[in-house]
């Protein structure tokens, strides 16, 4: 699975110093452009002051700072959704493997303590607020994550474009919906391309007032590198502006974009440290630009009252555990995404006042 990208927007020809300078410059541009948002705190949460929001965002960063350690007793998600995410287990058993797959033997040890996932408590914390996931096919993994974590049986989903909503919690009833919009555009109608939808950039409409009011918790991701940094800034600001107008009190979470790992089939364990820039520059598919794009997105999302969750920090050092073959982007379940679930659980607990935000 290769992500969408346009090679003319990559900076592999620049030195590391030039790339660092570009990143600093674009962060400033994003911050200045996002200053139009005059939002205090984090709407949709108890973080109603700038001070509380700052402390909570610092705690989220603490949860995503750490390392992978071997631990066979950690939380693992059951998987009964899309069979593609269970392919690693099937291959492992077919080859005579017993016990946990190697990729499942590691858990994320964060710098700040985390509470183990409790599906029933998570449902109570959601309080019947429906969840909307928007992004590309990698974002669809979160659809599987929530269904696997919160339900005790499979839900039927036809395709990865516009999945009908599912009940994830019975009491209080909470629904989950995934819409594929690769670039988080504010398009109001699906471009049918004369009856033949294009297979490259998918832009399923999601910013209408009815959708925004119906799903008060929105989790976004914007991955493709198909335009200039300036257009990326302008587009993400426009999206959040439209969303805030439709529902000023929506809780907006944004997942950072992670790199893929060429030759992932050969990987057997986590990397000891993140890849340095000399290696990142060699990565294909626009992955070389993601650190800068994530830093820009953080400025915009936080200015708009959202929470930036750097889950890419966890999986950037996990070349193992991928679906594999032609897909070195998405991960099998269980695997590294177990720790994504753990962090997302902490985020929801904290935003609803169930954790101390003093780290």
Secondary structure, 3 states (H helix, E strand, C coil): CCCCECHHHCCCCCCHHHHHHHHHHHHHHHHHHHHHCCCCCCCCCCCCCHHHHHHHHHHHHHHCCEEEEECCCCCCCCCCCCHHHHHHHHHHHHCCCCCCCHHHHEEEEECCCCCCCCHHHHHHHHCCCCEEEEECCCCHHHHHHHHHHHCCCCCCCCCCCEEEEEEEEECCEEEEEEEEECCCCCCCCCCCCCCCCCCCCCECCCCCHHHHHHCCEEEECCCCECCCHHHHHHHHHHHHHHHHHHCCCCEEEEECCCCCCCCHHHCCCCCCCCCCHHHHCCCCCCHHHHHHHHHHHHHHHHHCCCEEECCHHHHCCCCCCEEECCEEEEECCCCCHHHHHHHHHHHHHHHCCCCCCCC
